[in-house]
Structures are given as C-alpha cells and as structure tokens.
C-alpha cells in the first residue's frame, strides 16, 4: 500500500510539472487593439437653391403709323369702300402683323410730309417715295421698287448710249412715265430724228421688232417684261434716261427702326407674300417686274 501511494504522488508531481511547462510555453494572447473611433459624419452641404425660371419677355406692342399720299395708286389710294388701300400699305400691314404691331395708315398732305414726320404724327413715309435727290434727308431702307426709265434697242443696233439716239426714231407710250421723263430732258429729245407716241407698249415693241423705229423708251419693269426670253433680239442700254427707285423714309436718327422694317420686308419677299400682294395690285398699275425684292422669272 505504501508503494501504491508513492506511485500516485510521483504521478501527481509529474502532471503538475507538465502543466506548468505547457503554460510557460504558450504565447500570451495579444490584446485586441482599441476600436478606432468612427469619424464624425460630415454635414451634408445645403442644397443649392434652384434659380427661379425667367419669364419669357412679353412681345413688343406698339403702333406703327405710315404716312402716305391717298391719291397715288397703286401704292396708296382710297378704295371703293372708302378704306385706304395700295401695294405699299399692304406690305406695311404685313410687316406689322409679323412684328405684332398695330398698323395705322395715315393719309397726309404730301407737301407737309416732313413736318408730319418731325412731329411724330407718323413713323415713316411709305408711298412710292423716291430716294434719288433725298439720300441725305432721311433714314432710308434700301430700295424695293425700281421705276427708272430705260432705252431698249435691237440686239444688233449700233446705239450704245443716249448720245447715239441723235437722228434716230424713238417711240414711247402716250401719257406714260417714259414720256414724262423725256419731257424733262428737252435737250435729249431735240436730238431725236422723231419722237413717236403709241397707245401701248405692245405696239411699241412690235414697231421696234419690225425695224420701223430705232428705240423704245419705257420704265425698267415694262422693258424687262417685254424682252424676257428675247435677249438675242433686244438689248437695254446701260445708261438710263432717268433713275428713280423707291424706299421707306424715316426721320434721320431712326436708322435702327429702318433696318428692322427692312429685315421684315425681306421676310415678306422671301416667303412669296410680296409677290402675291404685287399680283393683287397689277390691275391698279403696279409693274410687278419693277419690284426688285421679288425674284423674277
């Protein structure tokens, strides 16, 4: 029994020594790092305020008053119903429609046109208003109608200038603007062999074609109409009997308004409206071919 007890004590001692050795060799547990503190959340930027939508500008409204001679057809006249009518007024009214303006046709005493313009009673003079001789008196649009008086001869004629008409037979329509232009230049007509008058330009160009006259004097539109497609038969002299073109006249200093009206006139011509209006006034004496803004052909 003593032997057994001794063995138990030895075994216990060995077990204790073994446990101590194992405990010494086992690595100490590493200390977990202190948790890092999460950064404080940054404050979200305040939302930017959306700009208030801008309102579309209100369309410009104004009254546009056109001064005109009510006894100057086809550009301005009194219609049978008593209303004011005419090619120039019709174009002006369409310009105002496009701009959103109120159009007013104001008949004036032609001799008082400058005072009407200066006083502000009218915004412009728009009525077959000749530019030549007044170039520096008004703010002008470019010309839109050519009423120059020209000379037409046969293609093979030796007539090149007005001076070459000396001794030649010249024909013109009676009571026409061509005759009026010749009457203003007696020094020219005095050189002609003969100045003949006929009832209409059809007859005049027939006479020229047959060779019974040497030249026809007519306004540029009539000349263009009667020679279109016949360029191998007829020729128009470069030198005109008289040069006369129409524009819209404004008070000097109103060049910006003149330019704005011109821009709209270009639109009226570009979409065919001006040509349609011209057709309406041909029966009143308008020569469509004289409308320089309307494509010809």
C-alpha positions in Angstrom: 0.0 0.0 0.0 2.9 2.3 0.7 4.2 1.5 -2.7 1.0 2.4 -4.3 0.7 5.7 -2.5 4.2 6.6 -3.6 3.4 6.0 -7.2 0.3 8.2 -7.0 2.4 11.0 -5.5 5.0 10.7 -8.2 2.3 10.8 -11.0 0.7 13.8 -9.5 4.0 15.6 -9.3 4.8 14.8 -13.0 1.4 16.0 -14.0 1.9 19.3 -12.2 5.3 19.8 -13.8 3.9 19.1 -17.2 1.1 21.5 -16.8 3.5 24.3 -15.7 5.8 23.7 -18.7 2.9 23.9 -21.1 1.6 27.1 -19.5 5.0 28.7 -19.8 5.5 27.9 -23.5 2.0 29.0 -24.6 2.2 32.6 -26.1 0.3 35.2 -24.2 -2.8 36.2 -26.1 -2.4 39.5 -28.0 -4.5 42.3 -26.7 -7.1 43.4 -29.3 -6.5 46.9 -30.5 -8.8 49.5 -29.1 -11.5 50.2 -31.7 -10.9 53.3 -33.7 -13.5 55.9 -33.3 -15.5 56.4 -36.5 -15.1 59.9 -37.9 -17.9 62.2 -37.2 -20.2 62.3 -40.2 -19.6 65.4 -42.2 -22.6 67.7 -42.5 -24.3 67.4 -45.9 -24.0 70.7 -47.9 -27.1 72.7 -48.0 -28.9 72.1 -51.3 -28.3 75.0 -53.8 -31.5 76.9 -54.5 -32.8 76.4 -58.0 -32.9 79.7 -59.8 -36.4 80.9 -60.4 -37.4 80.3 -64.0 -37.2 83.5 -66.0 -40.4 84.6 -67.7 -40.4 84.9 -71.5 -40.3 88.6 -72.4 -43.7 89.9 -73.4 -44.0 90.6 -77.1 -43.3 94.2 -78.0 -46.5 96.1 -78.7 -46.6 99.4 -80.4 -48.4 101.4 -83.0 -46.7 101.9 -86.4 -48.1 104.8 -88.4 -47.4 105.0 -92.1 -47.7 108.4 -93.8 -48.9 108.1 -97.4 -50.5 110.1 -100.2 -54.1 108.8 -100.7 -54.0 109.8 -104.3 -51.1 107.9 -105.6 -52.2 104.5 -106.9 -51.2 101.7 -106.9 -49.1 102.5 -103.9 -51.7 104.3 -101.8 -55.3 105.3 -102.6 -58.8 105.3 -101.3 -60.7 102.1 -102.3 -64.3 102.0 -103.4 -65.5 101.1 -99.9 -63.7 104.2 -98.5 -60.8 102.2 -96.9 -57.2 103.0 -97.5 -55.5 100.6 -99.9 -52.4 100.2 -102.0 -49.4 98.0 -102.5 -47.2 99.9 -100.1 -49.8 99.8 -97.4 -50.4 96.1 -97.9 -46.7 95.3 -97.5 -46.5 97.6 -94.4 -49.6 95.9 -92.8 -48.0 92.5 -93.3 -44.7 93.7 -91.8 -46.6 94.9 -88.7 -48.5 91.6 -88.5 -45.2 89.8 -88.3 -43.9 92.1 -85.6 -47.1 92.1 -83.6 -47.5 95.8 -84.0 -50.7 97.7 -84.7 -50.7 99.2 -88.2 -52.1 102.6 -88.9 -52.4 104.1 -92.4 -52.3 107.9 -92.1 -53.1 110.0 -95.2 -51.1 113.2 -95.3 -50.7 116.3 -97.3 -47.6 115.4 -99.3 -46.2 118.9 -99.0 -46.4 118.6 -95.2 -44.7 115.1 -95.1 -41.5 116.4 -93.4 -43.4 118.2 -90.6 -45.6 115.2 -90.0 -42.5 113.1 -89.6 -40.7 115.5 -87.4 -43.7 115.9 -85.1 -44.1 112.2 -84.6 -47.5 112.1 -86.2 -46.2 109.4 -88.5 -43.3 106.9 -88.1 -42.3 106.8 -91.8 -43.2 107.9 -95.3 -44.0 104.7 -97.3 -45.7 105.6 -100.6 -43.8 105.3 -103.8 -41.2 107.6 -102.1 -38.3 108.4 -104.4 -34.8 108.1 -102.8 -32.9 110.0 -105.5 -32.2 113.6 -104.6 -33.2 112.9 -101.0 -30.5 110.5 -100.0 -29.2 112.6 -97.0 -32.6 113.9 -95.9 -34.0 110.7 -94.3 -33.0 107.4 -92.7 -33.8 105.0 -95.6 -34.4 101.4 -96.2 -32.7 100.1 -99.3 -34.9 100.5 -102.4 -37.6 97.9 -103.1 -39.1 99.3 -106.4 -37.2 100.5 -109.5 -39.1 103.0 -111.6 -36.1 104.0 -113.7 -36.7 104.9 -117.4 -34.5 103.0 -119.8 -34.0 102.6 -123.6 -34.5 99.3 -125.5 -32.9 98.7 -128.9 -32.5 95.7 -131.2 -29.6 93.4 -130.2 -27.5 94.3 -133.2 -28.1 98.1 -133.0 -25.1 100.4 -133.0 -26.8 102.5 -130.3 -24.8 102.2 -127.1 -25.5 105.5 -125.2 -28.2 108.2 -125.1 -26.0 110.3 -127.3 -26.3 107.7 -130.0 -30.0 108.4 -130.3 -29.2 111.5 -132.2 -31.1 111.3 -135.6 -32.9 108.1 -134.5 -36.6 107.4 -134.3 -37.7 106.8 -130.8 -41.1 105.5 -129.6 -42.8 105.8 -126.2 -46.3 105.1 -124.8 -48.5 108.2 -124.7 -49.1 109.6 -121.2 -46.6 107.2 -119.7 -43.8 107.8 -117.1 -41.4 107.3 -120.0 -42.8 110.2 -121.9 -42.7 112.3 -118.7 -39.0 111.5 -118.3 -38.3 112.6 -121.9 -40.3 115.8 -121.4 -38.0 116.6 -118.5 -35.0 116.4 -120.9 -35.8 118.5 -123.9 -32.1 118.8 -124.8 -32.1 115.0 -125.3 -35.3 114.8 -127.3 -34.2 117.6 -129.5 -31.5 115.3 -131.0 -34.0 112.6 -132.0 -34.9 112.2 -135.6 -38.5 111.8 -134.5 -40.3 111.1 -131.1 -43.4 108.9 -131.7 -46.2 108.1 -129.3 -48.3 105.0 -129.4 -51.3 103.7 -127.5 -49.5 100.9 -125.6 -46.1 99.2 -125.2 -47.2 96.1 -127.1 -47.4 98.3 -130.2 -44.1 100.0 -129.4 -42.2 96.7 -129.2 -43.9 95.5 -132.4 -42.6 98.6 -134.2 -39.1 98.0 -132.8 -39.2 94.4 -133.9 -40.2 95.4 -137.4 -37.5 98.0 -137.6 -39.8 101.0 -138.1 -38.3 102.6 -135.0 -34.8 102.5 -133.6 -35.6 102.5 -129.9 -38.3 102.2 -127.2 -38.3 104.3 -124.1 -40.1 102.6 -121.1 -39.7 102.0 -117.4 -37.4 99.2 -116.4 -40.2 96.8 -115.5 -42.0 97.2 -118.8 -38.7 96.7 -120.6 -37.9 93.6 -118.6 -41.4 92.1 -119.2 -41.3 92.7 -123.0 -37.8 91.4 -123.5 -37.8 88.4 -121.2 -36.7 85.3 -123.2 -35.8 87.5 -126.1 -32.3 88.5 -125.1 -31.0 87.6 -128.6 -33.4 90.1 -130.1 -33.3 93.1 -127.7 -30.8 94.9 -125.6 -31.3 97.5 -122.8 -28.8 100.4 -122.7 -26.7 100.7 -119.6 -27.3 104.4 -119.5 -30.8 105.2 -118.2 -32.9 108.2 -119.2 -33.7 108.7 -115.5 -33.0 106.7 -112.3 -35.8 106.5 -109.8 -36.1 104.0 -107.0 -38.5 103.8 -104.1 -37.6 103.3 -100.4 -39.2 103.8 -97.0 -38.1 107.1 -95.4 -37.7 107.6 -91.6 -36.7 110.6 -89.6 -32.9 110.9 -89.5 -31.6 109.2 -86.4 -34.1 106.3 -86.8 -31.7 104.1 -88.8 -32.3 101.2 -86.3 -36.1 101.3 -87.0 -35.5 101.5 -90.7 -33.2 98.4 -90.5 -35.8 96.5 -88.5 -38.5 97.2 -91.0 -36.2 96.2 -93.9 -35.5 92.9 -92.2 -39.2 92.1 -92.1 -39.7 93.3 -95.7 -37.0 90.7 -96.7 -39.2 88.0 -94.9 -42.3 89.2 -96.7 -40.5 88.8 -100.0 -38.7 85.5 -99.1 -41.9 83.5 -98.4 -43.7 84.7 -101.5 -46.1 87.1 -99.8 -44.8 90.2 -101.6 -45.3 88.5 -105.0 -48.8 87.6 -104.1 -49.5 91.2 -103.0 -48.0 92.5 -106.2 -50.3 90.4 -108.3 -53.3 91.9 -106.5 -52.2 95.5 -107.5 -51.1 94.8 -111.1 -54.7 95.8 -112.2 -54.1 99.1 -110.5 -51.0 99.8 -112.5 -48.2 98.1 -110.5 -45.4 96.7 -112.6 -44.5 93.5 -110.8 -41.2 93.3 -112.7 -40.2 96.7 -111.1 -40.4 95.1 -107.6 -36.7 94.5 -107.0 -37.3 92.3 -104.0 -39.4 89.7 -105.9 -37.4 87.0 -107.7 -38.1 87.3 -111.5 -38.6 84.5 -113.9 
